């Protein structure tokens, strides 16, 4: 399995925008898991969540790489390459 991704170069240390999904916190909705955009720090909910805000953020911004924002998880995902990065 390839773990190299050219889009990782667009990632850098970020400050999370919120402790939970930014949009769900504003609307009062719930989420399943959280994802952190490694380009800007946006915290959004995963695709198992009703609103899928992490993917919506990617579609709006084209920021390609997210990381799990769950305690103890450090994996990343590239939306463009559809690549899991341990």
C-alpha positions as CSV (number, residue, x, y, z in Angstrom):
1,X,0.0,0.0,0.0
2,X,1.4,3.4,-1.0
3,X,1.4,6.0,1.8
4,X,3.1,8.8,-0.2
5,X,0.8,11.6,-1.2
6,X,2.0,14.8,-3.0
7,X,-0.8,16.7,-1.3
8,X,0.8,16.2,2.1
9,X,3.1,19.1,1.1
10,X,0.0,21.4,1.4
11,X,-0.4,20.3,5.1
12,X,1.2,22.1,8.0
13,X,0.6,22.4,11.8
14,X,-2.8,24.0,12.4
15,X,-4.8,25.3,15.3
16,X,-8.2,23.5,15.4
17,X,-11.1,25.9,14.8
18,X,-13.3,24.4,17.5
19,X,-13.5,21.5,20.0
20,X,-16.3,20.0,17.9
21,X,-17.7,20.3,14.4
22,X,-17.8,24.0,13.7
23,X,-21.1,23.9,11.7
24,X,-22.8,21.4,14.0
25,X,-22.0,23.4,17.1
26,X,-23.6,26.5,15.5
27,X,-26.7,24.6,14.3
28,X,-27.1,22.4,17.4
29,X,-26.7,19.2,15.3
30,X,-24.8,16.1,16.4
31,X,-21.8,14.3,14.8
32,X,-20.3,10.8,14.9
33,X,-16.5,11.5,14.5
34,X,-14.4,14.6,13.9
35,X,-11.9,15.5,11.2
36,X,-9.3,18.2,11.1
37,X,-8.3,20.0,7.9
38,X,-4.5,20.1,7.8
39,X,-4.5,23.2,5.5
40,X,-6.6,25.6,7.7
41,X,-7.6,23.9,10.9
42,X,-11.3,23.6,10.2
43,X,-13.0,20.9,12.4
44,X,-15.8,19.1,10.6
45,X,-17.8,16.0,11.1
46,X,-17.1,12.7,9.2
47,X,-19.1,11.1,6.4
48,X,-20.9,8.9,8.9
49,X,-22.4,12.0,10.4
50,X,-25.6,13.4,9.0
51,X,-24.1,16.6,7.7
52,X,-20.7,15.4,6.5
53,X,-19.1,18.8,7.1
54,X,-15.5,17.7,6.6
55,X,-16.3,16.6,3.1
56,X,-18.3,19.7,2.4
57,X,-15.4,21.8,3.6
58,X,-13.1,19.9,1.1
59,X,-15.6,20.5,-1.7
60,X,-15.8,24.2,-0.9
61,X,-12.1,24.9,-0.4
62,X,-10.3,22.0,-2.2
63,X,-8.1,21.6,1.0
64,X,-7.2,17.9,0.3
65,X,-5.8,16.4,3.5
66,X,-7.7,15.8,6.8
67,X,-6.6,14.0,9.9
68,X,-8.8,12.3,12.5
69,X,-9.6,14.6,15.3
70,X,-10.5,11.7,17.6
71,X,-8.4,11.1,20.7
72,X,-5.5,8.7,20.1
73,X,-6.0,8.6,16.3
74,X,-3.4,10.1,14.0
75,X,-4.3,8.8,10.5
76,X,-4.9,11.1,7.6
77,X,-6.9,11.0,4.4
78,X,-6.4,12.6,1.1
79,X,-9.7,13.4,-0.7
80,X,-8.0,13.9,-4.1
81,X,-6.0,10.7,-4.1
82,X,-8.6,8.8,-2.0
83,X,-5.7,7.6,0.0
84,X,-5.5,6.6,3.6
85,X,-2.3,7.8,5.2
86,X,-1.3,6.0,8.5
